[in-house]
Amino acid sequence: LDAIRRGESFSHAVGRYPQHFPPLYVATLKASEQTGDVREALSRYVAYREGLDRMRKKVIAASIYPAILCGVGILVLAFLLLYVVPRFATAYEDVSGNLPFFSAVLLAVGRGVREYAFELAVAGAAGIGLALPAGRSKFPTLLFSVELMSLLEAGLNLVEALQTLAMQESGGERQAVVDGILDPIRRGGSWSHA
């Protein structure tokens, strides 16, 4: 309020508090101040946030049951391979030549898991670590698209909206993407090609 009383714009005033106001909120305000349609822009932003929160809750709720099933399945499989199969392996060591093919394979897997348990655990943890970023890589793209649409609806043109989104990010990755899009357009290329 003090900043507004001093004559600063609303977007500039709330932009001073990034810990309380996300960059998209500030960019939406800045765009709507230029068009004079702050009330509608704020309504759209609230709808966007509510929709994003609803989607996040649905994803979390939908993920709980499969996560529990996977966790229990891994624990049961680990118990069988680390405890039950090795016990049977010692009992059947003398008759391993007469066992059916799949039983022999199961016993060999059990012995292998018991002997290389540490190496398998490290490999599994590494595999999970490598797989997680790949699975999350599409969410920022979706979020970028939603933020871009919000800025366009607030009244910014496409170039301004892209530049605003690029300025929000600290790492510079978005800036590189935006530069890669805008450079061909400045040279006369089409939007769809860029």
N, C-alpha and C positions, 0 to 999 in steps of 0.2 A: 504493500500500500504506500509506503514512503517513496518508493521509486516511481510509482504512478503519479503521486502528488507532485513529484519533482518534474514531471513531464515525460518520463520514459514510457516507451510502449509496454503493453502488458506482456508481450512475448519476451522482451528484453528483461523485464523485471523477474519473470519466473525462470528465465534462462540462467539467472545467477545461482539458482539452487538445483543443480543437476541431480543431487541426491534425493530430491523430492519430486522433480518433474522430469520425466524421460525426454530424450531428444525429439522423438516423434511428436510429443505433445507441444513442445516449444515450436517445432517447425510447422505444425498445423496452425498454431496461433499466429505465427509470423505470416503465413500464406493468407489466412483469413482476414488479417488486419488490412492487407492490401486490397482485398475484394470487398471488405465491409460486411462480411458475413460470419462473424465470430460465433454467434449463437448456434448456427447450423453446423459449423465446423466442430464445435465442442460436442454437440449432440452426436455427430458421426464418430468422433473420437471415443466417446463413452460407449457407443454401440460396438465399436471395434474392440475395445478392451474387454467388454462383457463377453463378446463372442470368443475372443482369445482365451479368456479364463474358463468359459464353458468347455471349449475344445480341450484345453489342458486337463480339466477335471475328467472329461470323458476318456481321454487317452490313458490317464493314470488308472481310472477305474477299470478300463478294459484290459490293462496290462497286469493287474494284480493276480487274477486267476491263472493266466498262463505262466506267470513268474513262479507262483507257488507250485504248479504242476511240474515245471522244469526243475525247480529246486528239489522237490521230493523225488522226482525221477532220477536225478543225478545222485542223490544220497542213497537211494535203493540200489542203483547200479554200482556205485562205489562199494557199498556193503557187500554185494554179491561178488564183485570181482576181487576185492581186497581180503574178504574174510571167508565167505562160503566156498568159492571155487578153489582157493589154495588148500583148504581142508580136504576137499574131495580129490584134489590133484595128488596129495600124498597117499590117499587110500587107493587110487587107481594107477599109481606109477608102474606097478608090476604088470598091469593088463593094458597098457597104453597101445600096444600093437593091435589088440582085438577090439578096441573101441570103435563105434561108428565115427564117420568123418567129422560131423559137427560137434560131437562130444570131445573129440581130440582137439579140434580147433578151440573150443571153449576152454579146455584145460590149458592149452598153450597160451591163450590170451590171459588167463588168470595168472599163470606163472610170470608172463611178461610184465603184467601190471604190478605184480608184487615186487619183481626185481628192479623195475624202472619207475617206481611210483613217484620219486622226486622229479625226475626228468619229465615225466608226463604232466605233473602238476605245473611245472614251469612252462612247458609248451602250451598247456591249456590256458594259463593266465596270459601268456603272450598273445595267443590267438584271440582271446576275448578283448584284450587291450587294443589290438589292431582292428578288430571288427567294430568296436563301439563308435569311433569317430566317423567311420564310413556310413553307419546307420543314421547318425545325426546330421550328416552333411546336407541333406535335402531340406531340413527345417529352416535354416537361415535363409535359403532361397525363397521359400514360401513366405516367410515373415517379411523379407525385402519387398516382395510383390504386393503384399497387403499394405505395407507402409507407403509404397509408391502410389497405390490407388487412393489412399487416404489423402495424400498431398495433392494429387490431381483433382480430387473432389473438392478440396479446400480452395482451389482456384489457381494453383501454380501451373505454369506450362511444364511440359515434359522435361525440358533441359533444366529448369530451375529445381524441379522435384528431384531429379537424379543427383544434381549437385548438392542439394540439401541433405539427401540420404548419405552421400559420400562423406560429407563433413561431420556427420554424427559419429562416425566410427573412429576409434583411436588407432587401430592397427594399420590402416591404409589399404586394406584389401579391397574394400568397396570403391575407394578412389581409383584404384587401378582398373577395376571393372568399368566404372563410369567413364574413365578416360578412353578405355578401349571401345566403348559404345559411341562416345561423342566425337572422337577423332575422325572416323570415316564419314560421319554426318556433316562435319564442318568442311570436309573435302567434297561434299556433294552427293554422298551415298544415301541410300534409302534407310529408313528406320528398321525395316524388317531384316535387311541384310546385316546391319550393325548389331 
